[in-house]
Amino acid sequence: MSARNSTIPRPGSPTWVIGHKNPDTDAICSALAYADLLRQTRIPEARAACCGPPNTRTEWVLNKAGATKPRLMSDVFLRASDICRKEVVSALQNETVIEAYRRMTEHNIRSVPVVDVSGTMLGILSLQDLLPLLIPESDQGDNARLVTTSTRNIARVLDAEIIHLSDESVDEQDFLMMVAGSSEPVMVERIGRLPKEKLLIITGDRAGVHLHAVEAGVRCLVITSGFRPSEAIIQAAKVNGTAILVTERDTASTTQLIRGARAIQNAVSKDFVFFPPETTIQVIKDKIKANRQQALFPVCDPDTGNLIGVFSRTDLVNPDRPRLVLVDHNEFSQAVSGAEEAEIIEVIDHHRLSGNLVTKEPIQFINKTVGSTCTIVGNAFQTHNVQPSKTTALCICAGIISDTLNLTSPTTTDEDRSILQWASQIAEIDVDQFKDEFFSVGSVLRGKDTQHAVGSDRKEFDESGYRLSISQVEEVGFDYFWPSREALQQELRRLIDENNLDFACLMITDITLNDSLLLIEASQEIRERIAYPRKDSHLFVLKGVVSRKKQLFPYISSILAEIPKAE
């Protein structure tokens, strides 16, 4: 099996444009907008995704824009459903050995899954298990003549004309094959001493043998080389219950093919390993490591048992990895789970570089000092001379307004202002009115769900040996913060315990005053280094601070750099 070209996506395989964990409006809107641009320019299969649900304000934006929600993906680990082949060569449980053998040789495969008529997986049939049924061992004696099959199966593998069939033609039974190669007296003697109800006589144009076989009431008479029996023999066969088949094949090939008329069910291995479609590749590798006998692995619906696809060990060697375009982040710690194993083909971001994102090949990496990733995306539309739709333009506006607090954040640049003006004209919105409506949509603190409040826009960082989490919520005033203060503090403690963090904080930004409160859960040594005015030992007032990226994180980073991490 040749290695797949990892730079060329499979037909129909999406390239996912995806933002960071706990996505904010900029992360989701930039993913939607950039996926739209890529589809129109160079990656038709680009699709927007998110690794966390949209927050209330982002939901409002998507509804107002009439945009389709990006696909929610908790991870991008490869699974059994990703590597299995959906167009499966299979066999039905009632097929004959020769039919299965022909299909396997036609497709140059050594194993096939066996299913019933509804597609339920029953077992695995291997070429190695078929051959003994086609070629009997030399020391089997009379057992080599024994074939368990039905008259109709025999007729099917021989492409035989059915002259007469008994009522039991579809039932499987034991046949004793006998080739009429001896003289008629010898044949009469041999037919006489064997059980008639099991005898299957194979002969050419020997009318005497035909007559004696049907008069003796043998189970089946197969006449080779296209010779037809007389009407008298046909009538005698009907009276005595003998089936008559006529085939164009010669006696030797007829004999061999009848061996292949056996049903495959006796050769099917019912002791096999299969996987549900959601099984990850690592679990698969661990499970099949010790299983050297099975060559083909079915992927089955866990509820119905129906076959979905199959894969072999070679499919695990160099599988097509998910293709990702990362927007609004450039660190694996903030990326969708499994991004380390994916093929990252592009990064569009406006945050600092952390250095832990490594790719196997050169990629397009755009990182600009602007206030919003949507600004970079809007600029890309202009560079490609592509005008976005009203829906996409509104998403670009929302991302810029959200991330720059309507151009009031210190991260705001002239490029942000220019792109917002351009996109708002296409979207046909009044920016100030849109801003008022956007920020007035549901306070995340009002709902009393502190886990959602802290997690709705949260980023993790590795800095100076510390693992820290910085969350931010944007509010119209601080009214809803005070009743939730203690619960939010407890949620920060829970985050630290569950995620093995050293530091967690929540920045509550008042978009009307452009000030923030900072709620911290950290060691006393870290808290004492913070020079902003205190409300108490865990709460600080940050006058004029609204940007996590440009103001808060650099400040926290400088404090941590001065405090060596205890081992």
N, C-alpha and C positions, 0 to 999 in steps of 0.2 A: 504494500500500500504506500503510495507516494505521500510525502508530507504536504500538507495544505499550505498555500501561500497566505501567511498571516496578514499581509498588507491589503488583501482584497477581500471584502466582506462577502459572505455567502449570499446568493440571491435571496432577498426577503429578510435577511438578518439585519435588525436595526442597529444603527449607531446611536447610542444614548447620549444626549446632551443633558447634563445633570449638575445641580448645585450641591451645596454642602449639607451636612446633617443639620437638623433643626432649622429648616430653610426659612429665610425671611422673604420679603416681597421681591427684593432685587435678585435673589438666587433663583426664584421660580420664574419671574418675568424675563430675566436674561436667558434662561434655558429655553423658554417658549419662543422668544424672539430669535435667538441664534439658531435654533433648530429650523425655524421657518426660513431664515436666510440660507442655511446650508442646503435645504431641500431645493431651493430655487437656483443654486449656483453649482455645487459640486458633489453633494452627498444626498442623493434622492431619498435614501432610507433613514435620514436623520429623524429622531423622535425625541421629544422633551420628556424628562423624567424628574422625579424628586425622591429623596430618601427620607422624607418625613412629610406629614400632612401639612397643607397650607394653613397659615394662621387666619384669624377672622378677617383681618384687613385684606390679606391676599385673596381670600375667598370672595370678598366684595369686589375687588379689582377684576377677578376672572369673570364674575357674573356680569359686571358692568361692560366689560370688553366683549362678552360673548365668546370667550376663549375656552377651549377644551382643557380640562385639568390635565396636567402632566401625569404620566403613569407613576404610581407609587411603588417604589422598589426598596425593600428593606436591605437587600444585598445584591451583588452581581456575581456570586459564586457560580461556577459552572455546575450544572446538574445533569442527571441522567437524561432528562428530556432534551437537553441542549446537544448532547453528543450522539444520541441514538438516531438510526436511520429509520425514517417513517415509512418509506416504501419498502415493505418487507416481503421477501419471498418466503412463503409459509406452506404448510401442508395441512389438509383436513384429516381428522382422525380415521375416516373411513376410506382413505385413498390406498392404493396398492403400492407395493414396494417398487415396482418398475416405474410407476408414475412419479413417485417421489425421487427416485434415482435419476430419471430423465431431467427433472426440473433442477436438481442440484448440479448435474453436469452441465446443463445449458447455461446456468448462471455462475458456474465455476465456484461453487461454495461447498463447504464440508459439513455444515449443520443448518437445520431449519427449525423454526418453532412450529409446533403442532397445535392447532386450535380446533374448537368445534365450530358449528355453523354460525354461532353468534359472536365468534371472535374471542371466546374465553381461552386463555392459555392453558394447555394440558400437559405439555412436555417438550423435550428436545429430541430431535431425530438427527443422528450423525451418520455420515457415510460409512464410518467404521462399523457401526451397528447394522447397517443395511447389507453389507457385502456377504456375511454368512448366510443370509436368507436367499441371496441370489446364487451363491456358489457353495453348495454343501460340502462338508468335509468328507474326505475319502473313506473314513472309517465308520460312517453312519449306517452302512448296510441298507436294509429295507427302509429305514427311516428317511433315507435320501429321496424316496418316492413320495413321502408324505407332504402334502400341501394343504394348509388350512386356509380356505378362501370360499368364495361363492361362485356359482355358475355365471352370474352377471359380471363379476369382476374378471373372470377368465375371458368372457366375450369382449370386454372392454379393452384389455391389454392386447388381445389378438386382432382387434378390429374385425371380429368375426361376424358373419351373417348368422343370425339365430334362426335355425330351422324349427326347433321346438324347445320349449322350456317347461320344466316342472314347476309346481307351485312353490317349491322351496328354493327357487333360483336366487333369491336375494339373501338367503340365510347362509352364514358361514358354517362350513362343516369340514371334516377331514376327508381329503381325496387321496387315493392311492393311484399315482400315475403309472401307466403301463404303455410302453411303445410297442405296437404290433409289428415287430421285426422278425418274428419267427414264423414257421409254417402254420397253416390253419389248425392242424391237429394239436400242435404244441400250444397255440393260443387258446384253443378250446379247453385244454387241460388246465392252463394257468388261470383262465377266467373262472373255471369251475372250483378251484380251491381257495380263491380269495373272496372276501366279503363283497357281494355285488353292490350293496348300497354305498360303498366307498369308491368303487372302481371308476377311473377316468381313463378311457382308451384313446390313444393317439395313433392314427393310422392314415394312410393315403388312400389310393384307389383300390381298395380290397373289399369288394362287395360281400365276400363270404364272412370276413371278420365283422363288417358292418352288421350283417344279419344276425350272426351269433351273439354279438354284443347286445343288440336291442332285445333279442328273444330272451337272453339271460337276465335282462333288466338291470344292466349296469347303470350307474348314476349319470354318466356323461360320456358321449362319444364326440371326439373332436376329429374332423376330417380335414386333412391338410391339402395344400397345393390347389385349392379351389374346386376339388371334385365334389359333385353333388350326389347325395344318396337317391336311390329310387323311391318312388312313391310308396311302394310296399314296405320299405324299411321305415319310412317316415310314419306310416300308419301303425306299424308294430311298436315304434318308439312311443307313440302317444298312448297306446294300450298299456305298455309296460312301464311308463314313467321315466323313460330315458331322455335326457336332454341331448340335442344334436346341434353342434356348432360347426360352421364351415369357414376356414380361413385360407387366405391366399399364401400364407407362409409355408415354408417347408417343415418337415417333421422335426428336424434338429432345433431350428429357431423357435418353433412352437413349444417344444419341451422346455427350453430355457425360459421363455417368456411366461409360461404358466407358473414356474417357480416364483416369478416376480409378481404374480397375481395375489400373493399373500397380502393381507392387510398389514399396514405398518404398525399397528397398535402394540404388537409384541416386541417391537424394536425401539419403542419410544421410552426415553428415560424420563421418569416422573420425579426423580430426585434431582432437582435443578435449583440454581440460585437466580432469583429475579429481583428487580429493583423498582420501587415506586418512582414516578417521574421527578419528584422533588429531592431525591437523594443527591447529595453533593459528591463531586468527583473524589474528594479525599476519602469519604466513607466507602465509596465503591472500591477504590484502590486497596484500602485496608481489608475489605471483606473478601476480595478475590485473590489476595496475595497467596493464600495457601491452597487455593482451588486451581490445580493445574489440569484437571480433567475436562472441565467445561470450556468450550471454545467460544460459545455464543451466549450472550446474556440478554434476556428479554427485559423490557421496561413495560410494566403493567399497571393498569388503573387499580389502586388499592381497594376500591369499593366494589368494582364489578369483576376484576380479574381479567378484563379485556386487554389484549395485546396492543400496545401503543407503538413500540419500535424495538429495535435490537441494536446492540453494539458488541464489538469484540475488543480484545486487548489493544489492538493496533489503533483503535479510535481514541484510546487514552494517551497515546504517545505525544501527539502534537495537535490537540483539539483547537478549534477556532475559539479564541478568547473573545469575550464581550468587548466591543469597541466603545470607548468613552471619550467624550469631550467634557472636560471639567470647566465649569463656569463659577465665578465668584469665590473660588478657593484654589489653593495649590498645595495643600498638605494632606497626606494620607490620613492623619488623625481626624480631619474634618470630612474626609470623603466617604462615600457610600462603602459599606463593608464589602470586602472582596476586591476593592479597586487595585490593590497591590498585584493581584493575579490577572487583572484585565489588561487590555491593550489601550493605553491612553494615547490618543492621536493628536490631542490639542488641549491647550489650557488658555482660558480667557479670564483675567483676574485684575483686581486693583488693590490687593493686599501685599503684605511683606512676603518675602521668600523665606521658607523655613529650612530648605535644603534636604528634606527627607523624601521628596518625590523623585524617583529614579525611573527612567524608561530605557528600554533595550535599544531603541532607535531614535534618531533625531525627530523632534516634533515641532509643530508651530506653537510657540509660547508667547502670548501677548500679556504683558503686565504693565499697566499704565497708572500714573499718579493722578487719578481722577476720583470723583466722589462715588461713582456707581459703575458696576459692570455693565449695566444697561447703556451707559454712555459709550462704552467701547463697542457694544453691539450696534448701537445707532450709527456710530462712525463707520462700522464695517458695511452697513447698508449703503451709506453714501459712497464709500470707496468702490463698491461693486456697481454703483449706479442703479441700485434696486430700491424702489419705493415700497416701504412696508404697507400692509393693509391697515385699515383703521384699528382693527383689533390688536395687531402687533404694535402699532405706534402707541396705543394707549398703554400697553404693557410696558413699553420703554419709558413712557412718562412716569408710570407708577413706580418703577424701580428707581428712577433718579430722584423723584420727590421723596420716596421713603428713605433712601440711603443718605441723602443730603439734607434731610429735614426741610425740604422745599428750598434748597440752595442756601440755607443758613449755616450748615455745618462747616467747620474749618477745613474739611476735606474738599469743599466745592472748588471747582476750577472753571475757567472760562469755557472750556470744552463742555462741561456739564450744562452750563447755561445755554450754550449754542444748540446742543443736541435736544435739550428739553423744549426750546422754542420751536425748533424744526419739527419734532415729533408731535407737539401739541397742536400744531397747525394741521397736520395730517389726520390726527385723531379728532380734531374739531372739538377741543375742550378748552374751557377757561381754567388755567392752571391754579389760580387762587381758589376758585370754587371747588375744583377737584381736590385740592389739598385739604380744605376744610371738611369736605365730606369724608375723605380718606381717613384722616386722623380722628374724626368723631365716631367712626365705626368701632363698636365694642372694645372697651378696655379689657385687656387680658387679666387685670387685677380684680376687676369687678366680679368676675365669675367665681371667685373663691377657689378655683382649681390651681393650687400653688405649683403643682408639678408641671402643669401646662404653662403657667406663667414663667417659670424659670427655664423651662425647656424649649419654649416656642422660638427663641432666637439665641441659641447657646453655642459657643465655640470652645473647643479644647485646644490647649497649646502645651508644648514641651519647651520649657525655657529655663536655662541655667540649672538643669537637673531637676527642676520642679515640673509637676503636672498640674496645670491649672485650668479652670473653667470660668469663662466670662459670659454672662447672660446680659441681655439688654431688652428693656421694654420701653415703649414710647407712649406717654400718657398726656392727656390734657389736664395738667395739674396733678397734685399728689394725693388727692382726696381718698382714692381707693387703696393707696399704699398703707396708710396707717393702721386700718383694721386688720390688715393681712400681714403685718410686719413679723410677728412671732412665727406664724406658720411658714412664711417665706424663709426665715432663718433656719427652721427645722428642715426645710426642703434642701437648703444648701448643705446642711450636715449630712443628710441622706445621700446626696450626690457624691460627697467626698467618700463616704463609706462604701457605696456601691461601685464606684468607678476608680477607687484607689487613687484619689486626687490628693494634692497637698494644699490646695487653695481653691475656693469657689466664691464668686461674688455675683451680685445682681446690680446692674446699673439701671436706675429708673429715671428716664429723661422726660422733663416737662418741655414739650415742643413749643409752648407759648412763651416761656421765659428763657429757653435755651440753657437751662440749668439741669443738674442731675443730683440724685441721691445715690450713694454707693453703700450697699449692704454686703458685708464681708464675713466669710467664715474662713479663718486662717489662724496661724499661731500668733501668740501675743507679740513675738518679736517682729513679725511682718506688719501687724496692725500698728505697732508703735512707730514704724518707719514712715507711715503715711502722714504727710504734712497738711493735708486738707482739714478744714474745720470739722470738728466732731459733734455729732448729736449724742453719741454714746460710744462705748468701746468697739462696737461693730458697725456703726452707721456714720457716714461722712457726707458732708455737703460739698458738691463739686460745682462751684460757680463758673458758668461759661463753658463747661465741659459737656459735650454732646456726642463726641465721636469715640467709639470703642477703638477703632483702628488707629486713628492719628493722635488721640490724646490719652485715653485711659491705658491701653495696652503698653505703649512705650514707657509710660510712667511706672506701671507695675513691673515691667521688665527690668527697669533700672534699679528698682528696690531689690528684686530677687537677685540681681547680679552682685549686690553688695553683701548678701547673706549666703555663705557657703551652705550647700545642702548637707544636712547631717546624714551620715550613712546609716 
